C-alpha cells in the first residue's frame, strides 16, 4: 500500500527481498509486487522520494491478494517526539482489502493502521519501539509487545522499526519457500538470517551518536573495558577531566550519568551472550563486569524490566541460527 508520507524503506525493503528471491531461485517465484495507492499519481514518501504506483486501490479491490503489506508513516510531535499517523482514508482501504488477503503484514508503524482497522483486536503485535506506548494507549484491546523484531499471530504479521522490514520479509519468504532460499537472499543483502522474530529490537547501539571526539573516545574505552571496574574517577582520569566535568559531559552529550551508561552497556553485552551462548549466569556476569548474578539481575530489571533467565528463555537463538 502507498499513500502520501509513507516511510520509503517500508516500501522498498520488502520489494527488494522479493526481487532478490527471483534471482536466487533462477526464475519465477509466483510473487508479483504491486504498489497500490488511491490514484496513479506519484506518491511522495517521507524521504521526499516520489514513487509511481502500479495500480489503484479500486483496481486491486477486485482481486485476490496473497500478502497485503501495510507500511506506516509518522509525524513529529511535541518535544521532538514522533507519533504514528493513521489516516482514516488509508485505514478504510486496509479494512476494505484485508478480507481479500491470505495474510496481512504491517511494516514498522503500519501496525497502527491495522489496529485502527480493527485487525489487531485481541491479538499480540509489535511496532517501532518509539510508538509502542501510543499503540497500547489508543488500542487497549491489542497486546502490544515492543521487544520483538516481528510477531506472527495467525495470518497477521507485525514488524518493528524500519530495517526490521527486511527480517519480516525474509520470514515471509522462509514460510513460503523454506529457510535455504531465504538464507541466500539474506547473503545477497549482506544481512544475517539469524534474527528470529522474538529477538529484542532494543540495543545500547541505538543510543544517540555523540557530537564530540572526547565522548566517543570514552564510549569506546568503556566498550573495551566492560569486564573491569570502570569507576567515575578512572573515566575522568582517562578523559583528563574532573569527575564533576565528566558527569556534566555525559549528561549533556548522552542524557545520562556515567554509571547508568556503563550499566546499560554491560546489559547490552550480557544480552548478546544470553542470546548466543550457553554460558552460565555466573560466567555472563563476570565477563560483563557485574560483581555477581544478583547485580546482573538487578541491572536487567532496571534496563529491560526482566530477568536474565527470562530474557534467555524468550530470546535465545538456536545453535543453527547462531552459525
C-alpha positions in Angstrom: 0.0 0.0 0.0 1.2 3.5 -0.9 0.0 6.8 0.5 1.4 10.3 1.0 4.2 10.5 3.6 4.8 6.7 3.7 8.2 5.7 5.0 10.3 4.9 2.0 12.2 1.9 3.4 8.9 0.3 4.4 8.0 0.1 0.7 11.4 -0.6 -0.9 12.8 -3.0 1.6 10.3 -5.9 1.2 10.2 -5.3 -2.6 14.0 -5.8 -2.8 13.8 -9.0 -0.8 11.1 -10.4 -3.1 13.1 -9.3 -6.2 16.3 -10.9 -5.0 14.4 -14.2 -4.3 13.5 -14.4 -8.0 17.2 -14.0 -8.9 18.3 -16.5 -6.4 15.8 -19.1 -7.5 16.7 -18.6 -11.1 13.2 -17.9 -12.3 9.6 -17.0 -11.4 8.6 -17.4 -7.8 4.9 -16.6 -8.1 5.4 -13.3 -6.4 4.2 -10.2 -8.2 4.8 -7.0 -6.3 2.1 -4.4 -6.9 2.3 -0.9 -5.4 -1.3 0.3 -4.9 -2.4 3.8 -3.9 -5.5 6.0 -4.1 -4.7 7.1 -7.6 -1.9 6.6 -10.2 -0.3 9.9 -9.4 3.2 9.8 -7.9 3.3 9.4 -4.2 5.8 11.5 -2.2 7.4 9.4 0.6 8.7 10.7 3.9 12.2 10.8 2.4 11.0 13.2 -0.4 11.5 10.4 -3.0 8.5 10.0 -5.3 7.2 6.6 -6.1 4.9 5.6 -9.0 2.0 3.3 -8.1 1.2 0.2 -10.3 -2.5 0.3 -9.5 -5.2 2.0 -7.6 -6.9 0.6 -4.5 -10.0 0.2 -6.7 -8.0 -1.9 -9.2 -6.8 -4.4 -6.6 -10.1 -4.5 -4.6 -11.5 -6.9 -7.1 -8.5 -9.3 -7.0 -7.4 -12.0 -4.5 -4.4 -10.7 -2.6 -1.8 -13.1 -1.3 0.0 -10.8 1.1 -1.2 -7.3 2.0 1.8 -5.3 3.1 0.9 -2.2 5.1 3.7 0.3 5.7 3.4 3.3 8.0 4.2 7.0 8.4 4.9 9.3 11.3 4.7 12.9 12.2 6.8 14.9 14.7 5.0 15.6 17.9 5.8 17.8 20.9 9.3 17.6 22.3 10.7 16.4 19.0 9.0 13.0 19.6 7.2 11.2 16.9 3.6 9.9 16.5 2.3 7.3 14.1 -0.2 8.5 11.6 -3.4 6.6 10.9 -5.2 8.5 8.1 -8.8 7.4 8.2 -8.9 7.2 4.4 -6.0 4.7 4.4 -7.5 2.8 7.3 -10.7 2.4 5.3 -8.7 0.9 2.5 -6.9 -1.5 4.8 -10.3 -2.6 6.2 -11.5 -3.0 2.6 -8.6 -5.0 1.3 -7.9 -7.2 4.3 -10.8 -9.8 3.6 -9.4 -10.4 0.2 -5.9 -11.2 1.5 -4.4 -14.6 2.6 -2.2 -12.9 5.1 -1.5 -9.3 6.2 1.8 -7.8 7.3 2.4 -4.4 8.7 5.8 -2.8 8.5 7.1 -0.6 11.3 4.3 1.8 12.4 2.0 0.3 9.9 0.7 -1.7 12.9 -1.2 1.5 13.9 -3.2 1.2 10.6 -4.0 -2.4 11.2 -5.1 -1.6 14.8 -7.3 1.3 13.6 -8.9 -1.1 11.1 -9.8 -3.5 13.9 -7.5 -6.2 12.7 -5.3 -6.5 15.8 -8.1 -6.6 18.4 -7.3 -9.5 20.8 -4.0 -10.2 19.1 -0.4 -9.8 20.1 1.5 -7.3 17.9 4.7 -5.2 17.8 5.7 -1.9 16.2 8.6 0.5 16.3 9.6 0.9 20.0 9.1 4.7 19.8 5.3 4.4 19.2 4.6 1.3 21.2 3.1 3.2 24.1 0.9 5.2 21.6 -0.4 1.9 20.1 -1.2 0.5 23.5 -2.9 3.6 24.7 -5.0 4.1 21.6 -5.9 0.4 21.2 -6.2 -1.3 24.6 -7.6 -4.4 23.0 -4.2 -5.1 21.4 -1.5 -6.9 23.3 1.4 -4.7 22.4 4.9 -6.2 22.8 7.7 -3.6 22.0 10.5 -6.1 22.2 10.4 -8.5 19.2 11.6 -7.7 15.7 8.4 -9.2 14.3 5.4 -11.1 15.6 3.1 -13.6 13.8 -0.4 -14.0 15.2 -2.3 -16.3 12.9 -2.5 -14.8 9.5 -1.4 -11.3 10.6 2.3 -10.3 11.0 3.5 -7.1 12.5 7.1 -5.8 12.2 9.2 -3.5 14.3 11.1 -0.4 13.1 12.4 0.3 9.6 15.2 -2.1 8.8 13.2 -4.9 10.6 11.1 -4.9 7.3 14.0 -7.0 5.9 13.7 -9.5 8.7 9.9 -9.7 8.3 10.2 -10.1 4.5 12.8 -12.8 4.9 10.5 -14.6 7.3 7.6 -14.5 4.8 10.0 -15.9 2.2 11.1 -18.7 4.6 7.4 -19.6 5.2 6.7 -19.8 1.5 9.9 -21.4 0.2 11.9 -22.7 3.1 14.9 -21.4 5.0 17.6 -22.1 2.3 16.2 -19.6 -0.3 15.7 -17.0 2.4 19.3 -17.5 3.6 20.6 -17.0 0.0 18.6 -13.7 -0.2 20.0 -12.6 3.2 23.5 -13.2 2.0 22.9 -11.1 -1.1 21.6 -8.3 1.2 24.7 -8.7 3.4 22.4 -9.3 6.5 22.2 -12.3 8.8 19.3 -14.7 8.7 19.8 -15.4 12.4 17.5 -12.8 13.9 14.3 -14.6 14.8 11.1 -12.6 15.3 11.4 -13.0 19.0 14.8 -11.3 19.2 14.8 -8.0 21.0 14.8 -4.8 18.9 16.4 -2.9 21.8 20.1 -2.2 21.9 22.5 0.3 23.5 23.8 0.9 20.0 20.5 2.7 19.3 21.6 5.5 21.7 22.1 8.9 20.1 25.5 9.4 18.5 27.6 11.9 20.3 28.9 15.1 18.8 32.4 15.2 20.3 35.5 13.2 19.9 36.1 13.1 23.7 32.8 11.3 24.5 33.3 8.9 21.5 36.7 8.0 23.0 35.0 7.4 26.4 32.3 5.2 24.8 35.0 3.1 23.0 37.0 2.9 26.2 34.0 1.7 28.1 33.2 -0.9 25.4 36.8 -2.3 25.5 36.9 -2.5 29.3 33.5 -3.6 30.4 34.9 -6.5 32.5 36.9 -4.0 34.6 35.8 -1.7 37.4 35.2 1.4 35.2 34.8 3.8 38.1 34.0 7.5 37.6 37.5 8.5 38.8 39.0 6.1 36.3 37.0 7.5 33.4 37.7 11.1 34.5 41.4 10.3 34.5 41.2 8.7 31.1 39.4 11.8 29.7 41.8 14.2 31.6 38.8 16.0 33.2 37.5 16.3 36.7 34.8 13.9 38.0 32.3 16.7 38.1 33.1 17.7 34.5 32.9 14.0 33.4 29.3 13.8 34.8 28.4 17.1 33.1 29.8 15.7 29.7 27.7 12.6 30.0 24.6 14.5 30.9 25.0 17.0 28.1 26.1 14.5 25.4 24.2 11.3 26.2 21.5 12.5 28.6 22.5 10.1 31.3 25.1 9.5 34.0 28.4 7.6 33.6 27.2 4.9 35.9 23.9 4.4 34.1 25.6 4.3 30.7 28.1 1.7 31.9 25.3 -0.4 33.3 23.4 -0.2 30.1 26.5 -1.1 28.0 27.1 -4.1 30.3 23.5 -5.2 30.0 23.8 -5.0 26.2 26.8 -7.3 26.1 25.2 -9.6 28.6 22.1 -9.6 26.4 24.1 -10.8 23.4 25.8 -13.5 25.4 22.4 -14.8 26.7 21.1 -14.9 23.1 24.0 -16.6 21.5 25.8 -18.8 24.2 25.1 -21.4 26.8 27.3 -19.6 29.4 26.1 -19.8 33.0 24.7 -16.6 34.5 27.8 -16.5 36.8 30.1 -16.6 33.7 28.0 -13.9 31.9 28.0 -11.7 34.9 31.8 -12.0 35.3 32.6 -11.4 31.6 30.4 -8.3 31.5 31.8 -6.7 34.7 29.0 -7.4 37.1 30.1 -8.3 40.6 27.6 -11.1 40.9 24.5 -12.7 39.4 22.4 -10.6 41.8 24.0 -7.5 40.4 23.3 -8.7 36.9 19.7 -9.4 37.7 19.1 -6.0 39.3 20.6 -4.3 36.2 18.4 -6.3 33.8 15.3 -5.4 35.8 16.3 -1.7 35.7 17.3 -1.6 32.0 15.0 -4.2 30.4 12.3 -4.8 33.0 13.0 -8.6 33.1 15.5 -11.1 34.5 18.5 -12.6 32.7 16.9 -16.1 32.9 13.6 -14.9 31.5 15.4 -13.0 28.7 17.4 -16.0 27.7 14.2 -18.2 27.7 12.5 -15.7 25.4 15.3 -14.6 23.1 17.8 -17.4 23.0 18.9 -18.1 19.4 19.1 -21.7 18.3 22.6 -23.1 17.6 21.7 -23.4 13.9 20.7 -19.7 13.8 23.9 -18.6 15.6 26.1 -20.2 13.0 
